[in-house]
Amino acid sequence: MFQKILLAYDGSTGAKRALDVALTLARAFHAELWALLVDELLPQDVATMGEVQEEQVAADRSLQATLSVAYVHALHAGVELKSAIRAGDTIRAIVEFTKEGGFDLVVLGQSRRSEAWVLLLGTTRERVIKRMPCSVLVAQ
């Protein structure tokens, strides 16, 4: 049924639940599984180009550490996990990566944003689902 699954992963509790679901589906369908991390944070309070580069190196290390948790879970589940890190707006990056990669399922985690935030902007999952060219599964 599913041949190529994308996990939108940020290391949050919801993303970890989504990882478990994605691993189960990848194993059941013998599907290729990818994890996508989006770096949308720009360095703040930096004065020089050297400081910008130092901030980026620190951010890259943090993202790699977040991915390593997913790799360990995948290894224990017996699933090969491929990954990518994209910079920019989270929603745009997930949608573009899904289209570029020809994914037929995207797995997202449930987040716990404040009521005011959700009313104002909607949730990431709602905004992703509206733009997605394939099926989306939200892990609760």
Residue frames relative to the residue before (quaternion, step in Angstrom):
aa qw qx qy qz dx dy dz
M 1.0000 0.0000 0.0000 0.0000 0.00 0.00 0.00
F 0.7867 0.1172 -0.0601 0.6032 3.59 0.75 -1.04
Q 0.1950 -0.8031 0.5561 0.0881 3.55 -0.86 0.98
K 0.8009 0.1049 -0.0227 0.5891 3.56 1.09 -0.70
I 0.0716 -0.8266 0.5571 -0.0347 3.55 -0.48 1.28
L 0.1673 -0.7665 0.6138 0.0881 3.54 -1.02 0.88
L 0.1740 -0.7550 0.6273 0.0786 3.53 -0.92 1.00
A 0.2441 -0.7261 0.6240 0.1546 3.58 -0.76 1.05
Y 0.0133 0.8554 -0.5084 0.0981 3.56 -0.24 1.31
D 0.0152 0.8063 -0.5910 0.0174 3.55 -0.93 0.92
G 0.5881 -0.6130 0.3522 0.3928 3.57 1.27 0.16
S 0.4835 0.6683 -0.4372 0.3585 3.60 1.25 -0.06
T 0.6947 -0.4502 0.3521 0.4367 3.54 -1.32 0.17
G 0.6603 0.5042 -0.3010 0.4682 3.57 0.95 -0.86
A 0.6488 0.5144 -0.3102 0.4671 3.58 1.02 -0.81
K 0.6385 0.5181 -0.3330 0.4616 3.58 1.05 -0.68
R 0.6183 0.5064 -0.3432 0.4934 3.60 1.09 -0.65
A 0.6405 0.5182 -0.3170 0.4698 3.58 1.01 -0.83
L 0.6058 0.5527 -0.3456 0.4563 3.58 1.06 -0.73
D 0.6514 0.5118 -0.3192 0.4602 3.60 0.89 -0.88
V 0.6561 0.4998 -0.3029 0.4774 3.59 0.97 -0.88
A 0.6673 0.5059 -0.3015 0.4559 3.60 0.89 -0.94
L 0.6420 0.5160 -0.3240 0.4654 3.59 1.00 -0.77
T 0.6380 0.5247 -0.3181 0.4653 3.58 0.98 -0.84
L 0.6848 0.4792 -0.2815 0.4714 3.58 0.91 -0.93
A 0.6421 0.5231 -0.3283 0.4542 3.59 0.94 -0.85
R 0.6620 0.4947 -0.3022 0.4751 3.56 0.98 -0.84
A 0.6810 0.5075 -0.2915 0.4401 3.60 0.88 -0.94
F 0.7839 0.3203 -0.1598 0.5074 3.58 0.95 -0.87
H 0.3731 -0.7266 0.4839 0.3140 3.59 1.30 -0.01
A 0.3123 0.7813 -0.4716 0.2638 3.54 1.07 0.87
E 0.5124 -0.5903 0.5257 0.3356 3.51 -1.30 0.46
L 0.1243 -0.8138 0.5663 0.0393 3.59 -0.84 0.98
W 0.0735 -0.7788 0.6229 0.0001 3.51 -0.95 1.05
A 0.1901 -0.7283 0.6431 0.1411 3.54 -1.22 0.61
L 0.1249 -0.7840 0.6058 0.0531 3.56 -0.92 0.94
L 0.1025 -0.7527 0.6487 0.0456 3.54 -0.92 1.02
V 0.1687 -0.7823 0.5925 0.0917 3.55 -0.95 0.85
D 0.2106 -0.7612 0.6062 0.0931 3.54 -0.83 1.09
E 0.0338 0.8282 -0.5573 0.0476 3.57 -0.22 1.24
L 0.5459 0.6139 -0.4026 0.4037 3.56 1.26 0.15
L 0.2133 -0.7528 0.6109 0.1211 3.52 -0.87 0.98
P 0.5749 -0.5824 0.4265 0.3852 3.59 -1.04 0.66
Q 0.1416 -0.7905 0.5929 0.0592 3.55 -0.99 0.89
D 0.8330 0.2095 -0.1587 0.4869 3.53 -1.25 0.50
V 0.4764 0.6226 -0.4830 0.3900 3.56 0.85 0.94
A 0.3247 -0.7874 0.5036 0.1446 3.52 -1.00 0.86
T 0.7989 0.2339 -0.1125 0.5425 3.59 1.05 -0.67
M 0.6526 -0.5038 0.3923 0.4080 3.53 -1.30 0.30
G 0.6074 0.5588 -0.3456 0.4465 3.58 1.08 -0.70
E 0.6573 0.4985 -0.3059 0.4753 3.56 1.00 -0.80
V 0.6059 0.5398 -0.3487 0.4689 3.59 1.06 -0.70
Q 0.6740 0.4922 -0.2957 0.4649 3.57 0.91 -0.91
E 0.6343 0.5223 -0.3285 0.4658 3.59 1.02 -0.77
E 0.6418 0.5186 -0.3143 0.4694 3.58 1.00 -0.85
Q 0.6629 0.5073 -0.3070 0.4570 3.57 0.98 -0.84
V 0.6241 0.5272 -0.3350 0.4693 3.58 1.02 -0.78
A 0.6517 0.5057 -0.3100 0.4727 3.60 0.97 -0.86
A 0.6501 0.5101 -0.3132 0.4681 3.59 0.98 -0.83
D 0.6424 0.5248 -0.3201 0.4577 3.59 0.97 -0.85
R 0.6421 0.5163 -0.3226 0.4659 3.59 0.99 -0.80
S 0.6458 0.5205 -0.3134 0.4625 3.56 0.99 -0.84
L 0.6587 0.5028 -0.3076 0.4676 3.58 0.94 -0.87
Q 0.6523 0.5072 -0.3142 0.4674 3.58 0.97 -0.83
A 0.6271 0.5234 -0.3329 0.4711 3.60 1.05 -0.73
T 0.6317 0.5247 -0.3244 0.4694 3.58 1.02 -0.82
L 0.6688 0.4966 -0.2934 0.4690 3.58 0.96 -0.87
S 0.6158 0.5721 -0.3612 0.4038 3.58 1.01 -0.73
V 0.5848 0.5584 -0.3675 0.4594 3.60 1.12 -0.60
A 0.6662 0.4930 -0.2983 0.4734 3.58 0.93 -0.90
Y 0.6328 0.5372 -0.3311 0.4487 3.60 1.00 -0.80
V 0.6499 0.5172 -0.3167 0.4581 3.59 0.95 -0.86
H 0.6522 0.5012 -0.3154 0.4733 3.60 0.94 -0.86
A 0.6553 0.5094 -0.3125 0.4619 3.58 0.95 -0.85
L 0.6300 0.5383 -0.3267 0.4546 3.57 0.97 -0.85
H 0.6798 0.4785 -0.2850 0.4772 3.58 0.91 -0.90
A 0.6844 0.4662 -0.2828 0.4840 3.60 1.12 -0.59
G 0.4590 -0.7000 0.4356 0.3311 3.57 1.26 -0.17
V 0.5514 0.5890 -0.3916 0.4423 3.58 1.17 0.61
E 0.3789 -0.6941 0.5590 0.2492 3.56 -0.96 0.86
L 0.1253 -0.7926 0.5954 0.0408 3.56 -0.83 1.01
K 0.1511 -0.7486 0.6409 0.0777 3.52 -0.87 1.04
S 0.1013 -0.8288 0.5487 0.0409 3.58 -1.08 0.51
A 0.0824 -0.7562 0.6463 0.0614 3.48 -1.38 0.33
I 0.1859 -0.7335 0.6416 0.1256 3.51 -1.26 0.56
R 0.0577 -0.7869 0.6143 0.0037 3.54 -0.87 1.01
A 0.3202 -0.7205 0.5794 0.2065 3.55 -1.15 0.63
G 0.6104 0.5778 -0.4129 0.3508 3.55 -1.15 0.59
D 0.7692 -0.3116 0.2750 0.4854 3.51 -1.30 -0.44
T 0.5306 -0.6771 0.4118 0.3007 3.57 -0.77 1.06
I 0.7001 0.4785 -0.2888 0.4444 3.57 0.73 -1.01
R 0.6612 0.5000 -0.3057 0.4683 3.55 0.86 -0.95
A 0.6653 0.5137 -0.3129 0.4423 3.59 0.89 -0.88
I 0.6580 0.5017 -0.3177 0.4630 3.61 0.93 -0.85
V 0.6748 0.4944 -0.2981 0.4597 3.59 0.86 -0.94
E 0.6781 0.4877 -0.2988 0.4616 3.61 0.85 -0.93
F 0.6641 0.4993 -0.3132 0.4600 3.59 0.90 -0.88
T 0.6173 0.5451 -0.3343 0.4584 3.58 1.06 -0.75
K 0.6772 0.4811 -0.2882 0.4763 3.57 0.90 -0.93
E 0.6701 0.5087 -0.3030 0.4476 3.59 0.86 -0.95
G 0.7570 0.4220 -0.2088 0.4531 3.56 0.95 -0.90
G 0.3997 -0.7402 0.4638 0.2778 3.58 1.24 -0.15
F 0.2346 0.7910 -0.5279 0.2017 3.59 1.01 0.78
D 0.2578 -0.7723 0.5572 0.1629 3.57 -1.10 0.65
L 0.7683 0.1459 -0.1471 0.6057 3.58 1.31 0.12
V 0.1104 -0.7474 0.6514 0.0695 3.54 -1.10 0.82
V 0.1618 -0.7767 0.6046 0.0716 3.56 -0.91 0.98
L 0.0690 -0.7954 0.6019 -0.0166 3.54 -0.81 1.13
G 0.3872 -0.6960 0.5482 0.2551 3.55 -1.24 0.43
Q 0.5121 -0.6041 0.5156 0.3270 3.52 -1.29 0.44
S 0.1539 -0.7847 0.5921 0.0996 3.60 -0.84 0.91
R 0.3733 -0.7242 0.5433 0.2027 3.55 -1.26 0.37
R 0.0869 0.8070 -0.5742 0.1068 3.58 0.41 1.19
S 0.6154 -0.5561 0.4025 0.3873 3.56 -1.22 0.41
E 0.6456 -0.5314 0.3920 0.3837 3.57 -1.22 0.54
A 0.6531 0.5229 -0.3201 0.4445 3.60 0.90 -0.90
W 0.6486 0.5200 -0.3129 0.4593 3.58 0.94 -0.88
V 0.6681 0.5031 -0.2973 0.4607 3.57 0.90 -0.94
L 0.6615 0.5017 -0.3089 0.4640 3.60 0.94 -0.85
L 0.6854 0.4949 -0.2841 0.4523 3.56 0.99 -0.83
L 0.8481 0.1688 -0.0337 0.5011 3.57 0.67 -1.10
G 0.4383 -0.6457 0.4990 0.3769 3.58 1.15 -0.44
T 0.5420 -0.6076 0.4555 0.3599 3.54 -1.23 0.22
T 0.6515 -0.4940 0.3957 0.4183 3.54 -1.27 0.37
R 0.6652 0.5190 -0.3238 0.4282 3.58 0.86 -0.91
E 0.6466 0.5128 -0.3311 0.4575 3.60 0.96 -0.80
R 0.6807 0.4849 -0.2918 0.4651 3.57 0.94 -0.85
V 0.6322 0.5102 -0.3293 0.4813 3.59 1.10 -0.67
I 0.6541 0.5412 -0.3203 0.4204 3.58 0.84 -0.99
K 0.6519 0.5377 -0.3157 0.4315 3.59 0.95 -0.84
R 0.7588 0.3891 -0.1910 0.4862 3.59 1.09 -0.68
M 0.5400 0.6909 -0.3677 0.3095 3.56 1.26 -0.32
P 0.3569 -0.7499 0.5199 0.2000 3.59 -0.96 0.88
C 0.7470 0.3087 -0.1907 0.5571 3.60 1.26 0.11
S 0.7100 -0.4213 0.3359 0.4533 3.56 -1.32 -0.12
V 0.1490 -0.7648 0.6222 0.0753 3.54 -1.20 0.68
L 0.1218 -0.7658 0.6289 0.0562 3.55 -0.98 0.92
V 0.1630 -0.7719 0.6086 0.0843 3.58 -0.83 1.00
A 0.2645 -0.7700 0.5655 0.1315 3.55 -0.60 1.20
Q 0.3005 -0.7728 0.5389 0.1484 3.57 -0.75 1.07
